[in-house]
Amino acid sequence: MSKPKKISKSAIVAEPKEIKPLATPKAKIGFVPIIILAVVSLALYINTLRNDYALDDSMVLIRNSFTQEGVSGIGDIFKYDTFTGFWVFNDSTRTVEQIVKEKKLLAGGRYRPLSLATFALEIELFGKDFYDENEVYVGQGCPAINHAMNAIYYALTVVLLYLILVRLFPRKDDSWWFSIPFIAALLFAFHPIHTEVVANVKGRDEILTLLGSLAALWWSIKYIDSRKMYYLILSGLALLCGLFSKENAIVFLAIVPLTLYYFTNAKWKEIGKVMIPLAVASVAFLAVRGMVLGWEHTEQTKELMNDPFINMSFSERYGTIFVTLLMYIKLLFVPHPLTYDYYPWQIPKTELSDGLALLSLVIYLALGIYAIYGMIKKKDIASYSILFFLIPLAPVCNIFFAVGTLMNERFVFISSIGFCLLVAWFFAEVLPKITKNVAAAKYFTAVVGIIVLCLFSLKVVSRNADWENDTVLFTTDVEVSSMSAKGNCAAGGRLLERAQSKAVKDDKELHDALCEKAIKYLKKSNEIYASDGKKNSKKHSSTAVYSDAMNLLGNSYFEIGDIAKALDSYTKIIALYPQHDIANGNIHVVLMQTPGMLRNKLTTSTVPELLEVLGTLIQVKPECGEAYYVLGVMYGRELGNMDASIQCFEKAETCKFEKNASYYKDLGVAYGISGNYAKSITALEKAIELDPDDDLTYTNLGYTYMNLGDNAKGQEYISKGEMLKQKKANDKK
């Protein structure tokens, strides 16, 4: 009887290994946890349905011409920069191409068309949004629909995250509530740091980015499980959708192969095959983005609100960056207080040698070293979680790319998955081993979980209410971001808008109170901007001017009748930015109204104050004809110096500015008082040409003709003036 042949070791090695499925049978997934996750995700954000729009919603939705066109605007949404529709909405005098050429304001541009396309579709189905000149909602629109869709997309993201985690971490028993997938997904759904993304309609780009990216990961895993090619196609299309929502989806070019490396026994060749459609999708997106935005590099505007690291030393730059990175970790563990605003100097300028910066540096170095070691040696859950936190954070942390602000809560929307996964791993896997009592670990986890989720839900609901509209958001968050120049400017500007609204304008007490409060915020905004940004530092620059805040400060002063301080604010702007259109325009408007305000005692400014600020204005802007006009009125009417008055008027005549009827009337009166009746008649006739209904101008012209001896013509104009005066009186009755 022959002996059976031995199987050689080489034969065993040569036999291909079957790749095991990642998860237990589908029944183990269960519908109960899915329903729970979907319901709580929606319930947490149900109070956003009563909210209006806030922050950047106007740029992508209510004041975006392409979005407001509905379905017919989708072509332009994909054809141009994300903010082009906003620029078109605010500039009806030029073509889209002219606007695009001038508005290269943001470094690299912004191309995130998919979320705008969903807004356009909702507008097509549910109606446009209509606002009056004071941005008060007055017509049919769909803010509730927009908020509802954000909540729905968020719930889908939470459920998809759970499904992926179930496949990565198969359940060992029937305690689905005590599993890594459910704990991680539930913590992700409840985490308050996500309120900026979900409660802010514009945050949909972040949600769709993660939803598309997770779908790409899901289909990639499905391919490894089944080897069905259509899953590769679906994965590429899913990532493409994520990329068209926001560029950050590109980090999944690292997360997908990392996940397959950790949780499957797929060979690198198979992983490489999975990456082909993802790479094709990324290249296709970058090609489209390049064609739309152009291939040339757009330099970021060198201004503090667009580049917080301007003029920082190496130590200051990276010290401040690592403090912000520590803030992210703190907010993941303790998400309070929350704010939309981390602009300078809410996080102060910090040296790298500072204790907090060094602590952050040590923590991140330790995390990075452990993650790399774990990836190479152990392939443990902790290292995977850390990498899932660090990789999406890399593009927005300011170390590798400048993102235009110090930090934002939405920047850790994707990274928070790594945090939630790490926490879930600790409670579901580590804690039972520490206690050596699974039942006790489950009980402790349930108690801690209930407490934390209750606190988180209270924070989510209250934070959602802060996003009700700009007024609530700005005035709430400025108390948190009290050292933010931008936050104080936004709060002051919004209060000023309320003061200027029709509902408040006639209530002088409320109007003035709002203006005074706006002035307080705007002055602080300028002080913060002019500071050196270091904590507890008293140093201020005498030349730094935050033009947005200073302009609003001037407007606020003008609202309460303080002409001198209003002009002083505008003058400080043009001293640094001579071609500043808004400040120059405001100077013209204020100066042309000043004579009437002086005549009717509608200003709180004194003559010496006005003379001083006008002198400064003329030094800064020598050809400011409006300033000479006001000086002419003041020297003649207030000081009785007609020689100086005429000199100022004659200087004003040589300057180029838009002269109105009041100007020519005051010029005519000045010439008349000085005895130059011929020039007085010329000016007064020009005033009548511009304003044929001003009875006083007719009267003045009549008396001027009488002074020249033409009594008949003089009486004719005086009679005309009396008729107009009587007509106005009758009209009032």
Helices and strands as residue ranges (DSSP letters): H 9-14, G 26-28, H 32-44, G 46-50, H 57-57, I 58-62, H 65-68, G 70-73, H 74-79, H 84-89, H 96-102, H 113-126, H 143-168, G 176-178, H 180-190, G 192-194, H 195-199, G 201-203, H 204-226, H 229-245, G 247-251, H 252-263, H 268-293, H 314-333, H 355-373, I 374-378, H 381-393, G 394-396, G 409-412, H 416-425, I 426-430, H 431-435, H 438-466, H 470-480, H 485-500, H 502-505, H 508-530, H 547-559, H 563-576, H 581-599, H 607-620, H 625-633, I 634-638, H 642-654, H 661-674, H 677-690, H 695-707, H 711-732
